[in-house]
């Protein structure tokens, strides 16, 4: 149970990590949108490994918030890029 809590907490840092990578210039919103199918595959696989049971409901309850956080990180990178372009 503690491993599940740890990984859920670590995955909630996904938007922050991607935002920082966007500020440095490593990722762009366009690149993240292009990589969306691979991100979905990876996030669902991680959710399947994290679930304590083998039912699809637990997988769904973990995968959906992770996918929403990925979409939030795309929005955050767009904001980070917009802010940096207006400052220069």
N, C-alpha and C positions, 0 to 999 in steps of 0.2 A: 504494500500500500504506500509506503514512503517513497518507493521508486516512482510510482505513478504521480505522486504529488511533486516530486523533484522535476520530472520531465515536463509536466504541465507548466510548472513555474518557469522552466528554462525556455519552453516554447512561447510563453507570453513575452519574452524578450525579443522575439523575431522581428517585430516592426522596428524596434530601437536599433537592432544590429543592422538591418537593411537600410535604415535612415542614415546611420553613420557611414555605411559603405557608399551611399549615394552622395553624401557630403564630401567624401574623399574623392569621388569620381570613379569608383570601381564599378558600380552598377547604374543603369539608367532605367526610367520607367518603361521605355520601349523594350529594352532587353528583358525586363521582368515579365512583361506581357507576352513576349515571344516564348519565354521559358515556362509559361503557365501549365501546359500539359505535363511537363516533366515535374514541375513542383507539385501538382496534384498527385501524381504517381508516388513521389517520394513522401509527401505528407500522409497519404493514406497508408503507405507501407509502415511509416513510423507509428501511426495510430494503431495499426494492427499489431505491431510489436509491443506497444505500450499497454494495450487492453489486458486486464487481468483475466477475462473470459474469452470464449471463442465466438460469442454471438455477434450478429451484425449490428444490433442496437448500440452496444458499447463502442464498436468501431465508428458508427455514425456519430455518436455523441462526442467522440474525441476528434474525428476528422473535420467535422463542420466548423468548430471554432478555429482550428488550425488554418483551414482554408480562408476563413474570414479574416484572420490575422494576416495572411499573405496578401489578400486584397487590400487591407488597410495599409500594409507596408508599401504597396504600389502607389497608393494615394499620397502617402507621406513622402515618397521619393519625388513625386511630381511637385509637391509643395517645396521640397528642398531645392529642387532644380529651378523652380520659378523664383524663389527668393534669391538664389545665387545669381541668376541672370539679371534681376532687377538691380542688384547692388553693383554689378560691374558695368 
